[in-house]
Every structure is written in structure tokens, then in C-alpha cells.
Amino acid sequence: MQVFAVPARSLICACVCTIAVALAGCASTGGIAPSSTLMEATAVDAGAALRATQQDAGWPQQAWWDRLGDPALNALIERAVAGSPDMRIAQARSQLAEAQARIAGAAVEPSVTGGGAFGRTRFPRLSTPQPIGGHTTWNNRIGIDLSYDLDLWGRNRAVLRGTLDNVQAAAADARAVQLNLETSVVRAYVELALQYAIWDVNKAMLARQSSIFDIIRKRASRGLASQLELSQARTPIPALLAQLQQSEREIALIKNQLAVLSGDGPGAGERLQRPKLVLETPIAVPARLPAELVGHRPDIVAQRWRVETAAQGMKVAKADFYPNINLVASLGLASAAFGNFFTFINNDAIGHNVGAAFSLPIFDGGRRQGNYGAATTNYDLAVESYNKAVLSAFQSVADEVISLQSLTRQQAGIEEALLSAKQAYGLAEKGYRGGFTDYLNVLNTENELRRQQQSLAQVQASRLDAWARLMQALGGGFDATASASQE
């Protein structure tokens, strides 16, 4: 780094001449260029499942879980967003990105610093001219320094734009964390409702089985029923009690999970009440899904901003191939002579300097080419990560649509089987009470009834779970345009 002073009226001419000479000696990029290109979402084949969805559907709203009709779920999600450590971590990262942007913004502005030093100094006789040599005196100075990077090639501006893009990416990341948290709460809540439903089925069967056992025991005491029938009636009861305890265990564990997701301790889960869910939920998908998906997925929006950040990184690396020129100026008061402390406050103590400082890349052993190669590779990585996220988004949406369509058909079949199981159980029980059939038929039909009831509860819960995953895959109502306008 060389520093020179020139008269003020010649400064512009000197800068122009310096730039002309410097450009002749700039290092070469060596033909390095990025190789990846952004995928166009409209070019992705969404598949038959998505093309066959309803044409009049709308995007999920921000609070998409409202359609389940459970105020307790709404309160859980509100607490989770406000108190989850994951959300606080995401918010802290967003704040860190904003602070880094402020740091980068300082580079495009002039820098002014002031300082001073005061002290008594002994100047050595053998190295300092007379008369000051060999004496101790006040050595004081104060001054103001100004530096301004002309940023002729836009390096500092590219750094600033890159950090601002990173702020946007961090904000989208925070929304993705929130969406994942909301979905996790909904899915756990659906699982909690399922365990309660299974508990109901087993409880109802235990009540029926206990009632029948009492009847058979009374009949056996009068010699109207065999010990085999009594044993058959008693056998399911301990197993049903164990299954009830298993359901209660699952319920307690899920409550703990919901409490922790909400940012509370496990003890808060003990206060959770039984869910009330609306099981019939529309499964429609937006008609223009391939064209609109990118704007509603916060993870894809974040990846797109990272592509922009990487693009600015290439500009920063390329600007290093060109000379850097700074304008510098200083003004100060200084004295190192005999006298008192205030001797330096004098017209004769004034000094100033106005000039420019420049650096010229001539030979660096390939460091700049390496930096530029790394920047272009980072850009390629960002682009391919974005492309991968787009494909993954379409796959997740298509998977959940296929799952919902399949689960709807499964539910219809299970409902039909359940109706038959109820009729079979009613006939078997009526036949046993009338003495037309043995108790084994009652047990078989009752077990089938319980199995179909549990299957219906499971398929309904699976359908709600798939719907929650679909809402997450669609972005949960995230509006990237509105988010950016609030920055």
C-alpha cells in the first residue's frame, strides 16, 4: 500500500491516471464462470395426482389449523410460537444477519476517526537532533482522519447487497422453523386424539366384555353355562385392561411432547384436556400449484435468497481483480518541543494531509483466481440446493395428495366393513342370548368390531396427519411478497 499527497486541484487527474495504469496490470479471472442454472418451477412436471385436484381450491391460510375447530390447539400453537427455543434461535439468527448487514453497510460510507496522545517523552541525545535531544518534554498530538473507499468496481456495494439478501434468507428460515413447529404441534395433537379414540374403543369393549362375563358367571352358578364359556369370557378382560394402560401411557407421552413443543415443562402437559377435532377436512390443492408453489414455501424462498447472496459473492471476488483506491485526509495538532502542556494548541502546530491510497493486484500466486473459483462454486451449490428444494417441494405435495386420496378410499372401505362388523356382532350376541350359538362367535365378532373401530380411528387420524403435512408442504400460507414488504 502506497500513500501520496497531491494538491487538491490535481487529485481528480491523479486518480484517473492511476486507474488507467492500474487496469493494465490487473490479474485475470482465468475464464472461471458458474455452471449451474436456476430451475424454472413452471417446467417441473407436477404429476397426475396434482393435475387431478380440484380447480377451485385456495391456498392454506396463515392459521390453517383453525379448520380443525379446536380452540385448545390454537392456544397450544400460540404458546409454541411465543415460547419455543427453536423459534428464539431462529429469531436470534435473523437478528445476527441484520447486525452483519449494518456492519457491511459501514464500508460504503466515509470513515472519520479522531484520536490523540499526551505524555512526557525523553528524546535520546544520540538519535534526536538538538536542541530537543537529551531532554524530556511534552509530546502531544490530536487529530482527525478521514478515509473513503471509492468502490469503483462495486465490491463494498456487493458485500452490502449480499448481507441484505442474507437477512431475507434468515427471515424466511425463521418462518420455516415456525411452520415446522406449527405442523409438529398439529400432528402431535392429532396423535393425541387418536390415542383417546383407541382408548374409547377398548373401554367400550371392556364394558361389554365385563357385562357379558357377569351374565355368564351368573348362568354358570346356576349350571346354565360351562366353565369353558366362563373362561372364554374372562380371558379378554386382562388384555383389554393392559391395552387401556398402553393408551394411557401414549396419551401421557404425547402430552409431554406437546408441552415441550410449547416451550413448557412436561408438567404442563398434565393440564391438557382431550382434543376436539373436526375429522372431515378438505384436501383440495391450488389449481396453479406448479406456478405458485415457490412463493409460498419459506424454505424455497430462503434458498432463492441464498442464490442472490452467492451471486453477490461472485461480484465481490471479481472486484478483487481490480485496483482499490481510497481517498484519505487528516488534520491535526502536534508538538514535541519545550514548553508547557498546551504548547501544541497553536497555529504552528497544525498539520494536514490530503491524498489517495491504492493497491494494484499484479501477482498473487493465483489467490484471487482461487477466491473467484470458490465464489462461483458457492453460487453453483446455492443454485443446485435451490433446484433440489423445488423438486423436493413438488414431491412432498404430490406424496401428500396421493396419501389423502388413498386414505379417503381406505376410510370408505373401513366404514363399510365397520357397518358389517356391527351387524355381525349384534346377530352373534342376540344368537348367544337366545341359545342359538356358542360364545366363541360372540368373541370373534366382537374382536372384529373392535379392530374395525380402531382401523377407522387410525385412518381418520392418518388423513388429518397427511393433511397437516400437505399444509406444511404448501407453505402454511406464507406470503413471501408481504414478508419482504415488511422489511
C-alpha positions as CSV (number, residue, x, y, z in Angstrom):
1,M,0.0,0.0,0.0
2,Q,1.5,3.3,-1.1
3,V,0.3,6.7,0.2
4,F,1.0,10.0,-1.6
5,A,-0.2,13.6,-1.2
6,V,-1.2,15.8,-4.1
7,P,-2.6,19.3,-4.4
8,A,-6.4,19.4,-4.2
9,R,-6.9,20.6,-7.7
10,S,-4.8,17.8,-9.2
11,L,-6.5,15.0,-7.2
12,I,-9.0,14.0,-9.9
13,C,-6.4,13.9,-12.6
14,A,-4.1,11.8,-10.5
15,C,-6.9,9.3,-9.8
16,V,-7.8,9.0,-13.5
17,C,-4.1,8.4,-14.4
18,T,-3.7,5.9,-11.6
19,I,-6.8,3.9,-12.7
20,A,-5.6,3.8,-16.3
21,V,-2.2,2.5,-15.3
22,A,-3.7,0.0,-12.8
23,L,-6.1,-1.6,-15.2
24,A,-3.3,-2.5,-17.4
25,G,-1.8,-4.7,-14.7
26,C,-4.9,-6.3,-13.3
27,A,-4.9,-10.1,-12.7
28,S,-7.0,-12.3,-14.9
29,T,-10.0,-14.4,-13.8
30,G,-8.8,-17.3,-15.9
31,G,-12.1,-17.8,-17.6
32,I,-13.8,-19.1,-14.4
33,A,-17.6,-19.0,-14.6
34,P,-20.6,-20.7,-12.8
35,S,-22.0,-23.7,-14.5
36,S,-25.4,-24.1,-12.8
37,T,-28.7,-22.5,-13.8
38,L,-31.9,-21.9,-11.7
39,M,-34.7,-24.4,-12.3
40,E,-37.9,-22.9,-13.6
41,A,-40.8,-24.1,-11.4
42,T,-43.2,-24.0,-14.3
43,A,-41.1,-26.5,-16.1
44,V,-41.5,-29.2,-13.5
45,D,-44.0,-31.9,-14.3
46,A,-46.3,-31.9,-11.2
47,G,-47.7,-35.4,-12.0
48,A,-51.2,-36.7,-12.5
49,A,-52.1,-36.5,-8.8
50,L,-51.7,-32.8,-8.7
51,R,-53.3,-32.2,-12.1
52,A,-56.4,-34.1,-11.0
53,T,-57.1,-32.0,-7.9
54,Q,-59.9,-29.6,-7.6
55,Q,-59.7,-26.5,-9.7
56,D,-61.4,-24.1,-7.3
57,A,-59.3,-24.6,-4.2
58,G,-57.4,-21.9,-2.4
59,W,-54.1,-21.6,-0.7
60,P,-53.9,-22.6,3.0
61,Q,-54.3,-19.6,5.3
62,Q,-51.7,-18.5,7.8
63,A,-53.7,-20.2,10.7
64,W,-54.6,-23.2,8.6
65,W,-55.2,-25.4,11.7
66,D,-58.3,-23.3,12.6
67,R,-60.3,-25.6,10.3
68,L,-59.9,-28.3,12.9
69,G,-62.2,-26.3,15.2
70,D,-60.3,-26.8,18.4
71,P,-59.5,-23.7,20.5
72,A,-57.1,-25.6,22.7
73,L,-55.0,-26.4,19.6
74,N,-54.9,-22.8,18.7
75,A,-53.7,-21.9,22.2
76,L,-51.0,-24.6,22.1
77,I,-49.6,-23.3,18.8
78,E,-49.7,-19.7,20.0
79,R,-47.7,-20.7,23.1
80,A,-45.3,-22.7,21.0
81,V,-44.5,-19.9,18.6
82,A,-44.0,-17.5,21.5
83,G,-42.0,-19.7,23.8
84,S,-40.2,-22.4,21.8
85,P,-36.4,-22.3,22.0
86,D,-36.3,-23.2,18.3
87,M,-38.1,-20.0,17.5
88,R,-35.9,-17.9,19.7
89,I,-32.8,-19.5,18.0
90,A,-34.2,-18.6,14.5
91,Q,-35.0,-15.1,15.6
92,A,-31.5,-14.6,17.1
93,R,-30.1,-15.8,13.7
94,S,-32.2,-13.3,11.9
95,Q,-31.0,-10.5,14.3
96,L,-27.4,-11.6,13.7
97,A,-27.9,-11.3,9.9
98,E,-29.3,-7.8,10.4
99,A,-26.3,-6.8,12.5
100,Q,-23.9,-8.2,9.9
101,A,-25.7,-6.1,7.2
102,R,-25.2,-3.0,9.3
103,I,-21.5,-3.8,9.5
104,A,-21.3,-4.3,5.8
105,G,-23.2,-1.0,5.2
106,A,-20.5,0.9,7.1
107,A,-18.0,0.1,4.3
108,V,-19.8,2.2,1.7
109,E,-19.8,5.3,3.8
110,P,-16.8,7.6,4.7
111,S,-14.9,6.7,7.8
112,V,-13.9,9.5,10.2
113,T,-11.9,8.8,13.3
114,G,-10.4,11.1,15.9
115,G,-7.7,10.5,18.4
116,G,-4.9,11.9,20.4
117,A,-2.0,11.1,22.6
118,F,-0.5,13.1,25.5
119,G,2.7,12.4,27.5
120,R,6.1,13.5,28.6
121,T,8.8,12.0,26.4
122,R,12.6,11.9,26.8
123,F,14.2,12.2,23.4
124,P,17.6,10.4,23.2
125,R,20.6,12.7,22.6
126,L,22.3,10.2,20.2
127,S,19.3,9.8,17.9
128,T,17.5,13.1,18.2
129,P,18.8,16.5,16.8
130,Q,19.5,19.3,19.2
131,P,18.1,21.1,21.0
132,I,15.4,18.6,21.9
133,G,17.8,15.6,22.1
134,G,18.6,14.6,25.6
135,H,15.7,16.4,27.1
136,T,12.3,15.5,28.5
137,T,9.3,17.5,27.2
138,W,5.6,17.2,26.4
139,N,4.9,15.2,23.3
140,N,1.2,15.9,22.4
141,R,-1.0,15.4,19.4
142,I,-4.7,15.3,18.4
143,G,-6.1,14.7,15.0
144,I,-9.0,13.7,12.8
145,D,-8.5,11.1,10.0
146,L,-10.9,10.6,7.0
147,S,-10.9,7.6,4.7
148,Y,-13.3,6.9,1.8
149,D,-13.2,3.9,-0.4
150,L,-14.2,5.0,-3.9
151,D,-15.5,1.4,-4.5
152,L,-15.1,1.9,-8.3
153,W,-15.9,-1.8,-9.0
154,G,-18.8,-2.2,-6.6
155,R,-17.1,-4.5,-4.2
156,N,-18.4,-2.9,-1.0
157,R,-21.9,-2.5,-2.5
158,A,-21.9,-6.1,-3.5
159,V,-21.0,-7.1,0.1
160,L,-23.8,-5.0,1.4
161,R,-26.4,-6.4,-1.1
162,G,-25.2,-9.9,-0.2
163,T,-25.7,-9.4,3.5
164,L,-29.1,-7.8,2.9
165,D,-30.1,-10.9,0.8
166,N,-28.9,-13.0,3.8
167,V,-31.2,-11.0,6.0
168,Q,-34.1,-12.0,3.8
169,A,-32.9,-15.6,3.8
170,A,-32.7,-15.6,7.6
171,A,-36.2,-14.2,7.9
172,A,-37.5,-17.0,5.6
173,D,-35.6,-19.5,7.6
174,A,-37.4,-18.3,10.8
175,R,-40.7,-18.7,9.0
176,A,-39.8,-22.2,8.0
177,V,-38.9,-23.0,11.6
178,Q,-42.3,-21.6,12.7
179,L,-44.1,-23.6,10.1
180,N,-42.3,-26.8,11.1
181,L,-43.2,-26.1,14.8
182,E,-46.9,-25.5,14.0
183,T,-47.1,-28.7,12.0
184,S,-45.4,-30.7,14.7
185,V,-47.9,-29.4,17.3
186,V,-50.9,-30.2,15.0
187,R,-49.5,-33.7,14.2
188,A,-48.9,-34.5,17.9
189,Y,-52.4,-33.2,18.7
190,V,-53.9,-35.5,16.1
191,E,-52.0,-38.4,17.5
192,L,-53.3,-37.5,21.0
193,A,-56.9,-37.5,19.6
194,L,-56.2,-40.9,18.0
195,Q,-55.0,-42.4,21.3
196,Y,-58.1,-41.1,23.1
197,A,-60.2,-42.7,20.3
198,I,-58.4,-46.1,20.7
199,W,-58.9,-45.7,24.5
200,D,-62.6,-45.3,23.9
201,V,-62.8,-48.4,21.7
202,N,-61.0,-50.5,24.3
203,K,-63.0,-49.0,27.2
204,A,-66.3,-49.7,25.4
205,M,-65.3,-53.3,24.6
206,L,-64.1,-53.8,28.2
207,A,-67.5,-52.6,29.5
208,R,-69.3,-55.0,27.1
209,Q,-67.0,-57.9,28.0
210,S,-67.4,-57.3,31.7
211,S,-71.2,-57.2,31.3
212,I,-71.2,-60.5,29.4
213,F,-68.8,-62.1,31.9
214,D,-71.2,-61.2,34.7
215,I,-74.0,-62.8,32.8
216,I,-72.1,-66.0,32.1
217,R,-70.9,-66.2,35.7
218,K,-74.4,-65.9,37.0
219,R,-75.5,-68.6,34.4
220,A,-72.6,-70.8,35.4
221,S,-73.6,-70.6,39.1
222,R,-77.0,-71.9,38.1
223,G,-75.5,-74.6,35.9
224,L,-76.6,-73.0,32.7
225,A,-73.1,-72.2,31.3
226,S,-69.9,-74.3,31.2
227,Q,-66.6,-73.5,32.7
228,L,-65.2,-73.2,29.2
229,E,-67.6,-70.4,28.4
230,L,-66.7,-68.7,31.7
231,S,-63.0,-69.0,30.9
232,Q,-63.6,-67.6,27.4
233,A,-65.5,-64.6,28.7
234,R,-62.8,-63.9,31.4
235,T,-59.7,-64.2,29.1
236,P,-60.1,-60.9,27.1
237,I,-60.5,-58.7,30.2
238,P,-56.9,-58.6,31.4
239,A,-55.7,-57.9,27.8
240,L,-58.2,-55.1,27.4
241,L,-57.0,-53.6,30.8
242,A,-53.4,-53.8,29.5
243,Q,-54.4,-52.0,26.3
244,L,-56.1,-49.3,28.2
245,Q,-53.0,-48.8,30.2
246,Q,-50.9,-48.7,27.0
247,S,-53.2,-46.0,25.6
248,E,-53.0,-44.0,28.8
249,R,-49.2,-44.2,28.6
250,E,-49.2,-43.0,25.0
251,I,-51.5,-40.2,26.0
252,A,-49.2,-39.1,28.8
253,L,-46.1,-39.2,26.5
254,I,-47.8,-37.1,23.8
255,K,-48.9,-34.6,26.3
256,N,-45.3,-34.3,27.4
257,Q,-44.3,-33.8,23.8
258,L,-46.9,-31.1,23.3
259,A,-45.8,-29.3,26.5
260,V,-42.2,-29.2,25.4
261,L,-43.1,-28.1,21.9
262,S,-45.0,-25.2,23.5
263,G,-41.9,-24.2,25.4
264,D,-43.2,-25.5,28.8
265,G,-42.0,-28.3,31.1
266,P,-43.6,-31.8,30.9
267,G,-45.8,-30.9,33.9
268,A,-47.8,-28.5,31.7
269,G,-48.9,-31.5,29.7
270,E,-50.9,-32.9,32.6
271,R,-53.3,-29.9,32.3
272,L,-54.1,-30.6,28.6
273,Q,-57.7,-31.6,28.0
274,R,-58.9,-34.2,25.5
275,P,-58.8,-32.8,21.9
276,K,-61.9,-31.9,19.9
277,L,-61.1,-32.2,16.3
278,V,-63.1,-31.9,13.1
279,L,-62.2,-35.0,11.2
280,E,-63.6,-34.0,7.8
281,T,-61.1,-31.7,6.4
282,P,-61.0,-30.6,2.7
283,I,-58.0,-31.9,0.9
284,A,-58.1,-29.6,-2.2
285,V,-54.8,-28.2,-3.7
286,P,-54.5,-24.9,-5.5
287,A,-55.2,-25.1,-9.2
288,R,-52.0,-23.4,-10.3
289,L,-49.7,-25.3,-7.9
290,P,-46.6,-25.6,-10.1
291,A,-46.6,-21.8,-10.8
292,E,-47.3,-20.6,-7.3
293,L,-45.5,-23.1,-5.0
294,V,-42.2,-21.3,-5.0
295,G,-43.8,-18.1,-3.5
296,H,-45.4,-20.0,-0.6
297,R,-42.7,-22.2,0.7
298,P,-40.4,-20.4,3.1
299,D,-37.6,-22.9,2.7
300,I,-37.6,-22.4,-1.1
301,V,-37.7,-18.6,-0.6
302,A,-34.7,-18.9,1.8
303,Q,-32.8,-20.9,-0.8
304,R,-33.6,-18.3,-3.5
305,W,-32.2,-15.5,-1.4
306,R,-29.1,-17.6,-0.8
307,V,-28.6,-17.8,-4.5
308,E,-28.7,-14.0,-4.6
309,T,-26.2,-13.9,-1.8
310,A,-23.9,-16.2,-3.7
311,A,-24.3,-14.1,-6.8
312,Q,-23.1,-11.0,-4.8
313,G,-20.2,-13.1,-3.5
314,M,-19.0,-13.6,-7.1
315,K,-19.1,-9.8,-7.7
316,V,-17.1,-9.3,-4.5
317,A,-14.5,-11.9,-5.6
318,K,-14.3,-10.4,-9.1
319,A,-13.8,-6.9,-7.8
320,D,-10.6,-8.0,-6.1
321,F,-9.0,-8.4,-9.6
322,Y,-9.1,-4.6,-10.0
323,P,-7.2,-1.9,-8.1
324,N,-8.6,-0.5,-4.9
325,I,-8.4,3.3,-4.4
326,N,-9.2,5.2,-1.2
327,L,-9.3,8.9,-0.6
328,V,-7.5,9.8,2.6
329,A,-7.2,13.0,4.6
330,S,-6.0,14.0,8.0
331,L,-5.9,17.2,10.1
332,G,-4.2,17.5,13.4
333,L,-2.3,19.5,16.0
334,A,1.0,18.2,17.3
335,S,4.1,19.5,19.2
336,A,7.2,17.9,20.6
337,A,9.1,21.0,21.8
338,F,10.0,22.7,25.1
339,G,7.1,24.3,26.8
340,N,4.1,23.5,28.8
341,F,1.2,21.1,28.2
342,F,-0.7,23.4,25.9
343,T,2.1,24.2,23.5
344,F,0.5,22.0,20.8
345,I,-2.5,24.3,20.7
346,N,-1.0,26.8,18.3
347,N,-1.3,27.7,14.6
348,D,2.2,26.5,14.1
349,A,1.2,23.0,15.4
350,I,-1.4,22.5,12.6
351,G,-0.7,19.8,10.1
352,H,-2.8,18.2,7.3
353,N,-2.6,15.6,4.6
354,V,-4.9,15.1,1.6
355,G,-4.2,12.3,-0.9
356,A,-5.1,8.8,-2.1
357,A,-4.1,5.3,-1.4
358,F,-4.3,2.5,-3.9
359,S,-3.4,-1.2,-4.2
360,L,-2.8,-2.9,-7.5
361,P,-3.0,-6.7,-8.0
362,I,-0.1,-7.8,-10.1
363,F,0.9,-11.3,-9.0
364,D,-0.6,-13.2,-6.1
365,G,0.2,-16.8,-6.9
366,G,-3.4,-17.5,-8.0
367,R,-5.0,-16.4,-4.8
368,R,-7.6,-14.2,-6.4
369,Q,-8.4,-16.8,-9.0
370,G,-8.9,-19.3,-6.2
371,N,-11.2,-16.9,-4.4
372,Y,-13.2,-16.3,-7.5
373,G,-13.4,-20.1,-8.2
374,A,-14.6,-20.7,-4.7
375,A,-17.3,-17.9,-5.1
376,T,-18.5,-19.4,-8.4
377,T,-18.6,-22.9,-6.8
378,N,-20.6,-21.4,-3.9
379,Y,-23.0,-20.0,-6.4
380,D,-23.4,-23.3,-8.2
381,L,-24.0,-25.0,-4.8
382,A,-26.7,-22.4,-3.9
383,V,-28.4,-22.9,-7.3
384,E,-28.4,-26.7,-7.1
385,S,-29.7,-26.5,-3.5
386,Y,-32.5,-24.3,-4.7
387,N,-33.3,-26.7,-7.6
388,K,-33.2,-29.6,-5.2
389,A,-35.6,-27.8,-2.8
390,V,-38.0,-27.1,-5.7
391,L,-38.1,-30.8,-6.7
392,S,-38.4,-31.9,-3.1
393,A,-41.3,-29.5,-2.6
394,F,-43.2,-30.9,-5.6
395,Q,-42.6,-34.4,-4.4
396,S,-43.8,-33.7,-0.8
397,V,-47.0,-32.1,-2.1
398,A,-47.6,-34.9,-4.6
399,D,-46.9,-37.5,-1.9
400,E,-49.5,-36.0,0.5
401,V,-52.1,-35.6,-2.2
402,I,-51.7,-39.2,-3.2
403,S,-51.8,-40.2,0.5
404,L,-55.0,-38.2,1.1
405,Q,-56.7,-39.7,-2.0
406,S,-55.7,-43.2,-0.9
407,L,-56.8,-42.6,2.7
408,T,-60.2,-41.3,1.6
409,R,-60.8,-44.5,-0.3
410,Q,-59.5,-46.6,2.6
411,Q,-61.8,-44.8,5.0
412,A,-64.8,-45.5,2.8
413,G,-63.9,-49.2,2.8
414,I,-63.3,-49.3,6.5
415,E,-66.7,-47.6,7.2
416,E,-68.4,-50.2,5.1
417,A,-66.5,-53.0,7.0
418,L,-67.4,-51.5,10.3
419,L,-71.1,-51.4,9.5
420,S,-70.9,-55.1,8.6
421,A,-68.9,-55.9,11.8
422,K,-71.6,-54.1,13.9
423,Q,-74.3,-56.1,12.3
424,A,-72.4,-59.4,12.8
425,Y,-71.7,-58.7,16.4
426,G,-75.4,-57.8,17.1
427,L,-76.5,-61.0,15.5
428,A,-73.9,-63.1,17.3
429,E,-74.8,-61.6,20.7
430,K,-78.5,-62.0,20.0
431,G,-78.0,-65.6,19.0
432,Y,-75.9,-66.4,22.1
433,R,-78.5,-64.8,24.4
434,G,-81.2,-66.9,22.7
435,G,-79.1,-70.0,22.9
436,F,-78.7,-70.5,19.2
437,T,-74.9,-70.1,19.0
438,D,-71.9,-70.5,21.3
439,Y,-69.9,-67.7,22.9
440,L,-66.9,-68.2,20.6
441,N,-68.9,-66.5,17.8
442,V,-69.6,-63.5,20.1
443,L,-65.8,-63.2,20.9
444,N,-64.8,-63.4,17.2
445,T,-67.4,-60.8,16.0
446,E,-66.6,-58.5,18.9
447,N,-62.9,-58.7,18.2
448,E,-63.6,-57.9,14.6
449,L,-65.8,-55.0,15.6
450,R,-63.0,-53.6,17.8
451,R,-60.5,-54.0,15.0
452,Q,-62.6,-52.1,12.5
453,Q,-63.3,-49.3,15.0
454,Q,-59.6,-48.9,15.7
455,S,-58.9,-49.0,12.0
456,L,-61.4,-46.3,11.3
457,A,-59.9,-44.1,14.1
458,Q,-56.4,-44.7,12.7
459,V,-57.3,-43.9,9.1
460,Q,-59.1,-40.7,10.2
461,A,-56.0,-39.7,12.2
462,S,-53.7,-40.6,9.3
463,R,-55.9,-38.5,7.0
464,L,-55.6,-35.5,9.3
465,D,-51.9,-36.1,9.7
466,A,-51.4,-36.2,5.9
467,W,-53.5,-33.0,5.6
468,A,-51.2,-31.3,8.1
469,R,-48.2,-32.4,6.1
470,L,-49.8,-31.1,3.0
471,M,-50.4,-27.7,4.6
472,Q,-46.7,-27.6,5.5
473,A,-45.7,-28.7,2.0
474,L,-47.8,-25.8,0.6
475,G,-46.0,-23.3,2.8
476,G,-48.7,-22.9,5.5
477,G,-49.9,-19.7,4.0
478,F,-46.5,-17.9,3.9
479,D,-46.6,-14.9,1.7
480,A,-43.0,-14.0,0.6
481,T,-44.1,-10.7,-1.0
482,A,-45.8,-9.5,2.1
483,S,-42.8,-10.6,4.2
484,A,-40.4,-8.7,2.1
485,S,-42.5,-5.5,2.1
486,Q,-42.4,-5.5,5.9
487,E,-38.5,-5.5,6.0
